C-alpha cells in the first residue's frame, strides 16, 4: 500500500515562522558586527597605549637632558670654585633618578608594543615607532551621538529578537485560531484482488484541545520580554554614550587648562631659576623643584593625551562608528 498526503497549516502560521527565522539571521549578522566593533576598540586602545607610553618617554628623556645639562654646569662651577661638592653630588643624584624614570618609561613602551603585537598576531608587522597621539577634536552634542548609536549591532540584535518573538506570537495565534487541514490519498493492491483506492480529509480542532491557547499565551509573554530587552538595550547604549562623551569633555577641559596655563607657568618658573644662574644668585634646590614641577606637568600632559585618546575610542565604540575628524585649533605639543 502506498499513499500521499499534504498538510495545510493555518493561514499565517508558516509566514510567521519564516519571518522569525529571517529575524534570527539578521540578529546573527548584527552580533558579528558587534564582535568586530569590540575587537576594533580593543586594538585601538592598545595602539593608543603604545603612543601614550612613547610620548611619556619623550617627556622624561627631555627632563633627563635638562638635568644632564645642569649637572655639567654644576661640575664646571665646582672646578672653578663656584660650587661645593654637595651641590655637584645632588645634581648627579637627580640625574640618576631621571635616568631611572626614563628606563621605566622605555619598559612601558616595550610592554605596550608587545601587548599590541599579541592582539594583532605574530604574522603582523608593526612599525618601529608608534603613531602620534590623535589631535584634539571638536566635540559633538549628546543627542546626535545617541542617534548615531541607533545602528549599533547590540541594538539591532535586540530589535531583531523582538521582531522574531512577535512573528512567533503571530504564528501561535494563527495555530490557536484556525484549524490545520490534511488531505491524504492511498492505493492498495492485494494479489488476486482488485486494487483499492482511498481518500481522507482531516481537520484539527484547536478550540477543544492541542494546547494552542497555552502556546499563544507563552508567545505573548516572550514578546513582552523581548520588548523589555530591546528597551533595556537602548537605555544601556544611551548610558554608555553619555558616560563616554562626559569623559571626553572632562579630559578635554583638563588638557586645555594644563597646556594653556599650567605648563607655560611651570616653564616660566624654570626659566626664572635658570636666569639666576647667570646673575650669580642661583639656588640648586629651587631650580630642581621648578624642574620637577615642569616634569610632572609634562608627564600629566602625556598621560592625559593618552587617556583622552582612549576616551575618544570609547566614545566611537559606544556610537558604533568613527566620528568626524574635526580638529580644534590647538597646536601639537612640542
Buried (B, 14 or more C-beta within 10 A) or exposed (E): EEEEEEEBBBEBBEBBBEBBEBBBEBBEEBBEBBEEBEEBBEBBBBBBBBBBBBBBBBBBBBBBEBBBEBBEBBBEBBEEEEBEEEBBEBBBEBBEEBBEBBEEBBEBBEEBBEBBBEBBEEEEEEEEEBEEBBEBBEBBEBEEBBEBBEEBBBBBBBBBBBBBBBBBBBBBBBBBBBBBBBEBEBEEEEEEEEEEEEEEEEEBEBEEEBEBBEBBEBBBEBBEEBBEBBEEBBEBBBEBBBBBBEBBEEBBEBBEEBBEEBBEEBBEBBEEBBEEBEEEEBEBEEBBEBBBBBBBBBBBBBBBBBBBBBBBBBBBBBBBEEBEEEEEEBEEBE
